[in-house]
Amino acid sequence: MRGARNARHLTQEQLGLMVGYSASAISRIEGNKMRLDSDVVPLMARALAIPAEWLSGAAVSEGPTIATVATGGTPDEEDAVRRRKLLTGALAAGATVIVGTGTADGLPAADLEDILFRLPNAEPVPLANLMAQTAAARQTYTTARYSDLGRTLPGLLATAEATRDAATGRERQQASAVLARTYVLAAELASKQHSDAAWVAADRALSAARASGTPVPVGEATRVLAITMRRSGRWSSAVHLLTREAAELDTTDTRTGAVRTTLLLTAAYSAAAGGDRTTALTLLDEAGEEVERRPAPGGLFTVDATRTQVDVYRIGVFNTLGTPDDGVKIAAGLNIGRMPTAERRARAWTDTARMWHALGDGQQTFAALRRVEQEAPQEAQRPALRALTSDLLYRPARVEGLRELAVRTGALA
């Protein structure tokens, strides 16, 4: 990659802009400290004018095979050591932003140091007030108002930390659960930008969740931590962590059953990222059965456990496995408009856009990208979506209205 980039006289920043990564991410990939997302490989190959096969080694899974529900995966001690090493590596790499630049993409310029290591001073508040503030922040996220959330998070995290520190007994456990959910939101937001800050936020979320002794926030925090593991190429560790946590949840309770479904869905996508089709589809089927047995109440999590959500994940899994044609029939039967939040509807249209893009249908890809923008303009401005829009723009077939979309979303300056 470095040789091809230099041959084309591109800086790391210029290459990053072409594929939706930061300059530091390009540096880490070239230094073999970070893996390429599978859907970025064709964009990177086109930007560098090299065959995609040359980049396959930068996007494959780690050496061990994917851990499945049946095999159990790596031992707990190895998993814990690996997690600590990964977290240390992320911090040592000097990750500096949680959600992007705050300029062209409309996302907040929230500095990692300011948010996670230099929280503003805050006083504890009544637990009911903190819960209301956290619920409002979640609403901001699910309506895809990421700039607003970025401005809210520093104060919310500081208040949640102060409230937890001042509490005792049962109230401290409850405050820990709320604190965990604020860090989950920070990790979700960081993941939108493929930022290493997600490691820090997810690790803190899980620590607070475990202190709460409550399974729901533990499940939520486990999910966002596993996503960061997957993005770093640790697919098997992510599957093992998710399936282990899912197995420990009470399957008779509606709330924990819903968390279990989201863990299984994330595990399925992680298995697909490692190329394990059998495990991915098995986990999807298990999630679907969970939804049929026990419909989940809405509004509990950033990802709802519904049949439509399972189908959207199935499309994403097929895209990741390299068989997007398997998702066409599923996409035809989707009613994305019935999904409860703008963020999830935009995510569903994103997976649909990637499916059509992989199948070479520019018109359908553009139509799906327009739906992303209609549902959540800031979602359409994410680097990964800008890269997809840019790639479509420079394909031979002309698509009416695409150039205007590229300008609006920052894919074309």
C-alpha beads as a LAMMPS data file, in Angstrom:
LAMMPS data file: protein, C-alpha beads

413 atoms
412 bonds

1 atom types
1 bond types

-500.0 500.0 xlo xhi
-500.0 500.0 ylo yhi
-500.0 500.0 zlo zhi

Masses

1 110.0

Atoms # bond

1 1 1 0.000 0.000 0.000
2 1 1 2.715 2.451 0.939
3 1 1 4.593 1.798 -2.286
4 1 1 1.487 2.187 -4.424
5 1 1 0.521 5.388 -2.610
6 1 1 3.963 6.904 -3.089
7 1 1 3.952 5.900 -6.748
8 1 1 0.771 7.944 -7.195
9 1 1 2.248 10.872 -5.211
10 1 1 -0.533 10.769 -2.638
11 1 1 -0.187 11.775 0.993
12 1 1 -1.786 9.636 3.682
13 1 1 -4.360 12.371 4.196
14 1 1 -5.225 12.497 0.486
15 1 1 -5.616 8.723 0.265
16 1 1 -7.718 8.711 3.427
17 1 1 -10.108 11.275 1.974
18 1 1 -10.551 9.093 -1.119
19 1 1 -11.645 6.028 0.875
20 1 1 -13.193 7.514 4.005
21 1 1 -10.332 6.970 6.458
22 1 1 -8.268 9.407 8.504
23 1 1 -4.572 9.953 7.787
24 1 1 -3.711 8.214 11.076
25 1 1 -5.778 5.189 10.027
26 1 1 -3.876 4.972 6.725
27 1 1 -0.616 5.194 8.676
28 1 1 -1.685 2.345 10.968
29 1 1 -2.805 0.165 8.050
30 1 1 0.507 0.706 6.277
31 1 1 2.283 -0.126 9.537
32 1 1 0.317 -3.394 9.839
33 1 1 -1.374 -2.175 13.026
34 1 1 -4.908 -1.966 11.636
35 1 1 -6.972 -3.944 9.117
36 1 1 -8.955 -2.638 6.181
37 1 1 -12.727 -3.063 6.340
38 1 1 -13.704 -5.524 3.626
39 1 1 -16.034 -3.047 1.914
40 1 1 -13.177 -0.516 1.639
41 1 1 -10.849 -2.897 -0.227
42 1 1 -12.279 -2.182 -3.717
43 1 1 -12.253 1.574 -3.023
44 1 1 -8.635 1.409 -1.866
45 1 1 -7.625 -0.683 -4.867
46 1 1 -9.218 1.817 -7.238
47 1 1 -7.609 4.772 -5.474
48 1 1 -4.165 3.143 -5.700
49 1 1 -4.734 1.703 -9.212
50 1 1 -3.789 -1.801 -8.094
51 1 1 -5.670 -5.134 -8.144
52 1 1 -7.906 -5.669 -5.125
53 1 1 -6.239 -9.059 -4.625
54 1 1 -3.048 -7.268 -3.640
55 1 1 -4.866 -5.892 -0.606
56 1 1 -6.484 -9.126 0.503
57 1 1 -3.832 -9.656 3.167
58 1 1 -4.740 -6.316 4.728
59 1 1 -8.352 -7.369 5.230
60 1 1 -8.263 -11.029 6.215
61 1 1 -8.989 -12.302 9.706
62 1 1 -6.400 -13.200 12.297
63 1 1 -4.772 -16.622 12.214
64 1 1 -7.132 -18.733 14.391
65 1 1 -10.453 -19.834 12.942
66 1 1 -13.667 -18.124 13.938
67 1 1 -14.950 -19.266 17.299
68 1 1 -18.442 -20.704 17.051
69 1 1 -21.137 -21.366 19.609
70 1 1 -20.316 -25.032 19.424
71 1 1 -16.532 -24.809 19.778
72 1 1 -16.525 -22.133 22.470
73 1 1 -13.509 -20.152 21.214
74 1 1 -10.363 -19.014 22.996
75 1 1 -9.888 -19.301 26.766
76 1 1 -11.000 -16.439 28.965
77 1 1 -7.448 -15.629 30.036
78 1 1 -6.217 -15.295 26.440
79 1 1 -9.253 -13.192 25.545
80 1 1 -8.632 -10.826 28.476
81 1 1 -4.922 -10.454 27.692
82 1 1 -5.671 -9.805 24.014
83 1 1 -8.262 -7.206 24.932
84 1 1 -5.823 -5.379 27.207
85 1 1 -3.138 -5.436 24.526
86 1 1 -5.556 -4.129 21.910
87 1 1 -6.736 -1.318 24.178
88 1 1 -3.165 -0.366 25.034
89 1 1 -2.255 -0.423 21.348
90 1 1 -5.162 1.818 20.443
91 1 1 -4.135 4.390 23.038
92 1 1 -0.462 4.163 22.129
93 1 1 -1.315 4.800 18.493
94 1 1 -2.329 8.290 19.489
95 1 1 -5.972 8.292 18.483
96 1 1 -7.107 11.885 18.800
97 1 1 -10.684 12.249 17.620
98 1 1 -13.920 10.594 18.502
99 1 1 -16.187 11.651 15.656
100 1 1 -14.282 13.312 12.879
101 1 1 -13.280 16.803 11.892
102 1 1 -16.507 18.690 12.325
103 1 1 -16.019 20.493 8.993
104 1 1 -16.982 18.934 5.690
105 1 1 -18.914 16.038 7.154
106 1 1 -20.969 18.069 9.629
107 1 1 -19.881 15.878 12.536
108 1 1 -18.588 17.378 15.775
109 1 1 -14.900 18.044 16.326
110 1 1 -14.968 16.315 19.704
111 1 1 -11.389 15.689 20.827
112 1 1 -10.713 12.319 22.465
113 1 1 -8.564 13.917 25.132
114 1 1 -11.276 16.427 26.010
115 1 1 -14.069 13.850 26.134
116 1 1 -12.411 10.846 27.718
117 1 1 -9.393 12.128 29.620
118 1 1 -10.224 15.733 30.481
119 1 1 -13.884 15.698 31.339
120 1 1 -15.257 19.076 32.432
121 1 1 -16.040 19.659 36.081
122 1 1 -19.528 18.536 37.012
123 1 1 -21.658 18.124 40.078
124 1 1 -23.726 15.023 40.840
125 1 1 -27.426 15.234 40.045
126 1 1 -30.431 13.203 41.217
127 1 1 -30.428 9.817 39.529
128 1 1 -33.797 10.475 37.881
129 1 1 -32.380 13.617 36.248
130 1 1 -29.337 11.711 34.981
131 1 1 -31.545 8.998 33.510
132 1 1 -33.623 11.632 31.722
133 1 1 -30.507 13.294 30.297
134 1 1 -29.176 9.949 29.070
135 1 1 -32.511 9.090 27.462
136 1 1 -32.456 12.452 25.679
137 1 1 -28.915 11.783 24.433
138 1 1 -29.999 8.400 23.127
139 1 1 -32.847 10.121 21.288
140 1 1 -30.319 12.493 19.740
141 1 1 -28.288 9.520 18.518
142 1 1 -31.235 7.570 17.121
143 1 1 -32.401 10.630 15.202
144 1 1 -28.871 10.825 13.739
145 1 1 -28.123 14.316 15.081
146 1 1 -24.502 13.429 15.687
147 1 1 -23.233 17.011 15.924
148 1 1 -25.682 17.711 18.733
149 1 1 -24.697 14.510 20.512
150 1 1 -21.014 15.369 20.229
151 1 1 -21.661 18.675 21.966
152 1 1 -23.754 17.005 24.674
153 1 1 -21.503 14.066 25.511
154 1 1 -18.670 15.774 27.451
155 1 1 -21.029 17.298 29.996
156 1 1 -23.184 14.177 30.175
157 1 1 -20.224 11.863 30.749
158 1 1 -18.826 14.181 33.429
159 1 1 -22.191 14.410 35.188
160 1 1 -22.676 10.652 35.028
161 1 1 -19.185 10.042 36.471
162 1 1 -19.794 12.539 39.290
163 1 1 -23.202 11.074 40.095
164 1 1 -21.813 7.527 40.211
165 1 1 -18.878 8.587 42.401
166 1 1 -21.159 10.318 44.887
167 1 1 -23.619 7.428 45.165
168 1 1 -23.509 4.420 47.478
169 1 1 -25.159 1.024 47.707
170 1 1 -27.969 0.224 45.311
171 1 1 -28.040 3.777 43.970
172 1 1 -24.378 3.482 42.988
173 1 1 -25.171 0.342 40.998
174 1 1 -28.004 2.146 39.239
175 1 1 -25.774 5.136 38.494
176 1 1 -23.134 2.741 37.109
177 1 1 -25.728 1.328 34.706
178 1 1 -26.573 4.814 33.452
179 1 1 -22.885 5.695 33.150
180 1 1 -22.373 2.557 31.078
181 1 1 -25.099 3.629 28.673
182 1 1 -23.524 7.077 28.225
183 1 1 -20.220 5.438 27.305
184 1 1 -22.088 3.088 24.950
185 1 1 -23.356 6.170 23.118
186 1 1 -19.799 7.539 22.946
187 1 1 -18.564 4.223 21.536
188 1 1 -21.404 4.078 18.998
189 1 1 -20.577 7.587 17.834
190 1 1 -16.854 6.824 17.595
191 1 1 -17.578 3.678 15.585
192 1 1 -19.405 5.784 13.017
193 1 1 -16.018 7.306 12.186
194 1 1 -13.894 4.154 12.614
195 1 1 -12.131 5.989 15.434
196 1 1 -9.885 4.250 17.942
197 1 1 -11.673 6.276 20.603
198 1 1 -14.342 3.581 20.423
199 1 1 -11.929 1.256 22.242
200 1 1 -11.664 3.571 25.221
201 1 1 -15.384 4.342 25.403
202 1 1 -16.407 0.700 25.001
203 1 1 -13.943 -0.500 27.632
204 1 1 -15.222 2.083 30.118
205 1 1 -18.807 1.176 29.249
206 1 1 -18.192 -2.482 30.035
207 1 1 -16.403 -1.685 33.313
208 1 1 -19.299 0.485 34.471
209 1 1 -21.845 -2.067 33.286
210 1 1 -20.193 -4.892 35.199
211 1 1 -20.171 -2.718 38.332
212 1 1 -23.919 -2.220 37.948
213 1 1 -24.585 -5.948 38.138
214 1 1 -27.345 -5.479 35.533
215 1 1 -27.368 -7.704 32.438
216 1 1 -28.901 -5.223 29.989
217 1 1 -26.105 -2.590 30.087
218 1 1 -23.521 -5.395 30.214
219 1 1 -24.956 -6.746 26.969
220 1 1 -25.018 -3.310 25.337
221 1 1 -21.419 -2.602 26.350
222 1 1 -20.291 -6.040 25.187
223 1 1 -21.786 -5.351 21.783
224 1 1 -19.930 -2.059 21.222
225 1 1 -16.668 -3.525 22.510
226 1 1 -17.005 -6.456 20.119
227 1 1 -17.551 -4.048 17.224
228 1 1 -14.228 -2.362 17.994
229 1 1 -12.558 -5.782 18.145
230 1 1 -14.011 -6.691 14.760
231 1 1 -12.879 -3.439 13.186
232 1 1 -9.335 -4.191 14.373
233 1 1 -9.392 -7.566 12.630
234 1 1 -10.108 -9.640 15.760
235 1 1 -13.157 -11.345 14.315
236 1 1 -12.863 -14.592 16.239
237 1 1 -12.406 -12.803 19.561
238 1 1 -15.481 -10.690 18.834
239 1 1 -17.604 -13.761 18.030
240 1 1 -16.385 -15.538 21.147
241 1 1 -17.098 -12.546 23.397
242 1 1 -20.583 -12.027 21.953
243 1 1 -21.717 -15.651 21.957
244 1 1 -20.383 -16.208 25.462
245 1 1 -22.273 -13.179 26.768
246 1 1 -25.420 -14.191 24.868
247 1 1 -25.305 -17.659 26.394
248 1 1 -25.234 -16.187 29.908
249 1 1 -28.365 -14.054 29.461
250 1 1 -31.752 -15.098 30.818
251 1 1 -33.784 -16.219 27.815
252 1 1 -37.114 -15.981 29.657
253 1 1 -36.924 -12.219 30.233
254 1 1 -38.073 -9.922 27.426
255 1 1 -35.428 -7.259 27.970
256 1 1 -32.470 -9.628 28.232
257 1 1 -33.885 -11.639 25.341
258 1 1 -33.779 -8.507 23.220
259 1 1 -30.170 -7.847 24.223
260 1 1 -29.335 -11.457 23.375
261 1 1 -30.776 -10.956 19.889
262 1 1 -28.601 -7.885 19.258
263 1 1 -25.521 -9.791 20.455
264 1 1 -26.272 -12.653 18.083
265 1 1 -26.754 -10.239 15.179
266 1 1 -23.443 -8.518 15.861
267 1 1 -21.757 -11.915 16.225
268 1 1 -23.188 -12.998 12.863
269 1 1 -21.779 -9.907 11.150
270 1 1 -18.427 -10.455 12.874
271 1 1 -18.296 -14.074 11.707
272 1 1 -19.064 -12.918 8.171
273 1 1 -16.223 -10.405 8.387
274 1 1 -13.941 -13.367 9.077
275 1 1 -15.364 -15.329 6.131
276 1 1 -17.152 -17.944 8.259
277 1 1 -20.423 -18.280 6.347
278 1 1 -21.730 -21.251 8.309
279 1 1 -21.372 -19.570 11.699
280 1 1 -22.737 -16.265 10.400
281 1 1 -25.909 -17.817 8.999
282 1 1 -26.390 -20.042 12.041
283 1 1 -26.228 -17.044 14.354
284 1 1 -28.641 -15.103 12.134
285 1 1 -31.115 -17.969 12.260
286 1 1 -30.792 -18.128 16.036
287 1 1 -31.459 -14.391 16.294
288 1 1 -34.500 -14.784 14.064
289 1 1 -35.857 -17.562 16.244
290 1 1 -35.354 -15.399 19.336
291 1 1 -37.399 -12.603 17.745
292 1 1 -40.201 -14.989 16.801
293 1 1 -40.350 -16.479 20.302
294 1 1 -40.258 -13.214 22.194
295 1 1 -41.005 -9.903 20.407
296 1 1 -39.019 -7.155 22.110
297 1 1 -40.403 -3.876 23.426
298 1 1 -39.256 -0.886 21.396
299 1 1 -37.028 1.951 22.496
300 1 1 -34.707 -0.011 24.779
301 1 1 -31.495 0.052 22.784
302 1 1 -29.792 1.774 19.862
303 1 1 -30.477 -1.434 17.885
304 1 1 -33.970 -2.901 18.210
305 1 1 -34.549 -6.651 18.190
306 1 1 -37.122 -7.038 15.398
307 1 1 -37.662 -9.265 12.379
308 1 1 -36.872 -6.336 10.065
309 1 1 -33.591 -5.737 11.889
310 1 1 -32.657 -9.395 11.469
311 1 1 -33.333 -9.123 7.727
312 1 1 -31.219 -5.975 7.447
313 1 1 -28.347 -7.745 9.182
314 1 1 -28.805 -10.661 6.806
315 1 1 -28.278 -8.325 3.837
316 1 1 -25.169 -6.916 5.502
317 1 1 -23.849 -10.421 6.158
318 1 1 -24.333 -11.417 2.521
319 1 1 -22.556 -8.225 1.408
320 1 1 -19.642 -8.993 3.705
321 1 1 -19.440 -12.616 2.569
322 1 1 -19.203 -11.434 -1.038
323 1 1 -22.594 -12.825 -2.124
324 1 1 -24.734 -9.669 -2.352
325 1 1 -27.102 -11.322 -4.830
326 1 1 -28.365 -13.466 -1.927
327 1 1 -29.749 -10.311 -0.353
328 1 1 -31.797 -9.030 -3.292
329 1 1 -34.930 -11.008 -2.468
330 1 1 -34.683 -10.027 1.199
331 1 1 -34.308 -6.351 0.288
332 1 1 -37.399 -6.553 -1.939
333 1 1 -39.490 -7.660 1.032
334 1 1 -38.156 -5.102 3.528
335 1 1 -40.336 -2.336 4.889
336 1 1 -37.575 -0.042 6.089
337 1 1 -40.058 2.713 6.841
338 1 1 -41.408 0.659 9.747
339 1 1 -38.053 0.662 11.531
340 1 1 -38.350 2.787 14.687
341 1 1 -35.436 5.237 14.376
342 1 1 -33.874 7.405 11.684
343 1 1 -30.413 6.027 12.468
344 1 1 -31.550 2.435 11.914
345 1 1 -33.497 3.310 8.751
346 1 1 -30.443 5.077 7.355
347 1 1 -28.287 2.089 8.268
348 1 1 -30.696 -0.248 6.471
349 1 1 -30.573 1.899 3.335
350 1 1 -26.770 1.950 3.624
351 1 1 -26.622 -1.851 3.531
352 1 1 -29.034 -1.830 0.593
353 1 1 -26.839 0.714 -1.228
354 1 1 -23.781 -1.448 -0.670
355 1 1 -25.645 -4.470 -2.016
356 1 1 -26.629 -2.716 -5.262
357 1 1 -23.175 -1.163 -5.581
358 1 1 -21.537 -4.586 -5.350
359 1 1 -23.958 -5.832 -8.015
360 1 1 -23.007 -2.959 -10.320
361 1 1 -26.426 -1.272 -10.355
362 1 1 -25.650 2.440 -10.166
363 1 1 -29.235 3.640 -10.337
364 1 1 -30.375 1.454 -7.440
365 1 1 -27.277 2.396 -5.444
366 1 1 -28.012 6.080 -5.945
367 1 1 -31.666 5.600 -4.994
368 1 1 -30.629 3.938 -1.728
369 1 1 -28.060 6.656 -0.990
370 1 1 -30.729 9.290 -1.501
371 1 1 -32.900 7.484 1.030
372 1 1 -30.004 7.550 3.498
373 1 1 -29.769 11.314 3.047
374 1 1 -33.531 11.770 3.413
375 1 1 -33.628 9.769 6.633
376 1 1 -30.467 11.174 8.229
377 1 1 -28.385 13.825 6.429
378 1 1 -25.452 13.464 8.825
379 1 1 -25.370 9.715 8.216
380 1 1 -24.921 10.395 4.502
381 1 1 -21.948 12.635 5.382
382 1 1 -20.025 9.878 7.160
383 1 1 -16.647 9.092 5.524
384 1 1 -17.702 5.563 4.507
385 1 1 -20.824 6.875 2.761
386 1 1 -18.889 9.684 1.093
387 1 1 -16.407 7.129 -0.202
388 1 1 -19.225 5.005 -1.632
389 1 1 -20.804 8.076 -3.265
390 1 1 -17.451 9.143 -4.696
391 1 1 -16.772 5.697 -6.111
392 1 1 -20.178 5.648 -7.787
393 1 1 -19.552 9.137 -9.188
394 1 1 -16.401 8.049 -11.014
395 1 1 -17.869 4.932 -12.563
396 1 1 -18.480 5.065 -16.338
397 1 1 -22.282 5.059 -16.217
398 1 1 -23.763 8.503 -15.562
399 1 1 -26.411 8.736 -12.842
400 1 1 -28.680 11.782 -12.907
401 1 1 -28.520 13.726 -9.649
402 1 1 -25.473 11.883 -8.272
403 1 1 -23.092 14.824 -8.638
404 1 1 -25.440 17.054 -6.649
405 1 1 -25.666 14.416 -3.912
406 1 1 -21.860 14.191 -3.836
407 1 1 -21.588 17.954 -3.349
408 1 1 -24.227 18.027 -0.608
409 1 1 -22.637 15.214 1.369
410 1 1 -19.034 16.348 0.936
411 1 1 -18.029 13.476 -1.349
412 1 1 -17.159 16.077 -3.987
413 1 1 -15.658 19.395 -2.966

Bonds

1 1 1 2
2 1 2 3
3 1 3 4
4 1 4 5
5 1 5 6
6 1 6 7
7 1 7 8
8 1 8 9
9 1 9 10
10 1 10 11
11 1 11 12
12 1 12 13
13 1 13 14
14 1 14 15
15 1 15 16
16 1 16 17
17 1 17 18
18 1 18 19
19 1 19 20
20 1 20 21
21 1 21 22
22 1 22 23
23 1 23 24
24 1 24 25
25 1 25 26
26 1 26 27
27 1 27 28
28 1 28 29
29 1 29 30
30 1 30 31
31 1 31 32
32 1 32 33
33 1 33 34
34 1 34 35
35 1 35 36
36 1 36 37
37 1 37 38
38 1 38 39
39 1 39 40
40 1 40 41
41 1 41 42
42 1 42 43
43 1 43 44
44 1 44 45
45 1 45 46
46 1 46 47
47 1 47 48
48 1 48 49
49 1 49 50
50 1 50 51
51 1 51 52
52 1 52 53
53 1 53 54
54 1 54 55
55 1 55 56
56 1 56 57
57 1 57 58
58 1 58 59
59 1 59 60
60 1 60 61
61 1 61 62
62 1 62 63
63 1 63 64
64 1 64 65
65 1 65 66
66 1 66 67
67 1 67 68
68 1 68 69
69 1 69 70
70 1 70 71
71 1 71 72
72 1 72 73
73 1 73 74
74 1 74 75
75 1 75 76
76 1 76 77
77 1 77 78
78 1 78 79
79 1 79 80
80 1 80 81
81 1 81 82
82 1 82 83
83 1 83 84
84 1 84 85
85 1 85 86
86 1 86 87
87 1 87 88
88 1 88 89
89 1 89 90
90 1 90 91
91 1 91 92
92 1 92 93
93 1 93 94
94 1 94 95
95 1 95 96
96 1 96 97
97 1 97 98
98 1 98 99
99 1 99 100
100 1 100 101
101 1 101 102
102 1 102 103
103 1 103 104
104 1 104 105
105 1 105 106
106 1 106 107
107 1 107 108
108 1 108 109
109 1 109 110
110 1 110 111
111 1 111 112
112 1 112 113
113 1 113 114
114 1 114 115
115 1 115 116
116 1 116 117
117 1 117 118
118 1 118 119
119 1 119 120
120 1 120 121
121 1 121 122
122 1 122 123
123 1 123 124
124 1 124 125
125 1 125 126
126 1 126 127
127 1 127 128
128 1 128 129
129 1 129 130
130 1 130 131
131 1 131 132
132 1 132 133
133 1 133 134
134 1 134 135
135 1 135 136
136 1 136 137
137 1 137 138
138 1 138 139
139 1 139 140
140 1 140 141
141 1 141 142
142 1 142 143
143 1 143 144
144 1 144 145
145 1 145 146
146 1 146 147
147 1 147 148
148 1 148 149
149 1 149 150
150 1 150 151
151 1 151 152
152 1 152 153
153 1 153 154
154 1 154 155
155 1 155 156
156 1 156 157
157 1 157 158
158 1 158 159
159 1 159 160
160 1 160 161
161 1 161 162
162 1 162 163
163 1 163 164
164 1 164 165
165 1 165 166
166 1 166 167
167 1 167 168
168 1 168 169
169 1 169 170
170 1 170 171
171 1 171 172
172 1 172 173
173 1 173 174
174 1 174 175
175 1 175 176
176 1 176 177
177 1 177 178
178 1 178 179
179 1 179 180
180 1 180 181
181 1 181 182
182 1 182 183
183 1 183 184
184 1 184 185
185 1 185 186
186 1 186 187
187 1 187 188
188 1 188 189
189 1 189 190
190 1 190 191
191 1 191 192
192 1 192 193
193 1 193 194
194 1 194 195
195 1 195 196
196 1 196 197
197 1 197 198
198 1 198 199
199 1 199 200
200 1 200 201
201 1 201 202
202 1 202 203
203 1 203 204
204 1 204 205
205 1 205 206
206 1 206 207
207 1 207 208
208 1 208 209
209 1 209 210
210 1 210 211
211 1 211 212
212 1 212 213
213 1 213 214
214 1 214 215
215 1 215 216
216 1 216 217
217 1 217 218
218 1 218 219
219 1 219 220
220 1 220 221
221 1 221 222
222 1 222 223
223 1 223 224
224 1 224 225
225 1 225 226
226 1 226 227
227 1 227 228
228 1 228 229
229 1 229 230
230 1 230 231
231 1 231 232
232 1 232 233
233 1 233 234
234 1 234 235
235 1 235 236
236 1 236 237
237 1 237 238
238 1 238 239
239 1 239 240
240 1 240 241
241 1 241 242
242 1 242 243
243 1 243 244
244 1 244 245
245 1 245 246
246 1 246 247
247 1 247 248
248 1 248 249
249 1 249 250
250 1 250 251
251 1 251 252
252 1 252 253
253 1 253 254
254 1 254 255
255 1 255 256
256 1 256 257
257 1 257 258
258 1 258 259
259 1 259 260
260 1 260 261
261 1 261 262
262 1 262 263
263 1 263 264
264 1 264 265
265 1 265 266
266 1 266 267
267 1 267 268
268 1 268 269
269 1 269 270
270 1 270 271
271 1 271 272
272 1 272 273
273 1 273 274
274 1 274 275
275 1 275 276
276 1 276 277
277 1 277 278
278 1 278 279
279 1 279 280
280 1 280 281
281 1 281 282
282 1 282 283
283 1 283 284
284 1 284 285
285 1 285 286
286 1 286 287
287 1 287 288
288 1 288 289
289 1 289 290
290 1 290 291
291 1 291 292
292 1 292 293
293 1 293 294
294 1 294 295
295 1 295 296
296 1 296 297
297 1 297 298
298 1 298 299
299 1 299 300
300 1 300 301
301 1 301 302
302 1 302 303
303 1 303 304
304 1 304 305
305 1 305 306
306 1 306 307
307 1 307 308
308 1 308 309
309 1 309 310
310 1 310 311
311 1 311 312
312 1 312 313
313 1 313 314
314 1 314 315
315 1 315 316
316 1 316 317
317 1 317 318
318 1 318 319
319 1 319 320
320 1 320 321
321 1 321 322
322 1 322 323
323 1 323 324
324 1 324 325
325 1 325 326
326 1 326 327
327 1 327 328
328 1 328 329
329 1 329 330
330 1 330 331
331 1 331 332
332 1 332 333
333 1 333 334
334 1 334 335
335 1 335 336
336 1 336 337
337 1 337 338
338 1 338 339
339 1 339 340
340 1 340 341
341 1 341 342
342 1 342 343
343 1 343 344
344 1 344 345
345 1 345 346
346 1 346 347
347 1 347 348
348 1 348 349
349 1 349 350
350 1 350 351
351 1 351 352
352 1 352 353
353 1 353 354
354 1 354 355
355 1 355 356
356 1 356 357
357 1 357 358
358 1 358 359
359 1 359 360
360 1 360 361
361 1 361 362
362 1 362 363
363 1 363 364
364 1 364 365
365 1 365 366
366 1 366 367
367 1 367 368
368 1 368 369
369 1 369 370
370 1 370 371
371 1 371 372
372 1 372 373
373 1 373 374
374 1 374 375
375 1 375 376
376 1 376 377
377 1 377 378
378 1 378 379
379 1 379 380
380 1 380 381
381 1 381 382
382 1 382 383
383 1 383 384
384 1 384 385
385 1 385 386
386 1 386 387
387 1 387 388
388 1 388 389
389 1 389 390
390 1 390 391
391 1 391 392
392 1 392 393
393 1 393 394
394 1 394 395
395 1 395 396
396 1 396 397
397 1 397 398
398 1 398 399
399 1 399 400
400 1 400 401
401 1 401 402
402 1 402 403
403 1 403 404
404 1 404 405
405 1 405 406
406 1 406 407
407 1 407 408
408 1 408 409
409 1 409 410
410 1 410 411
411 1 411 412
412 1 412 413
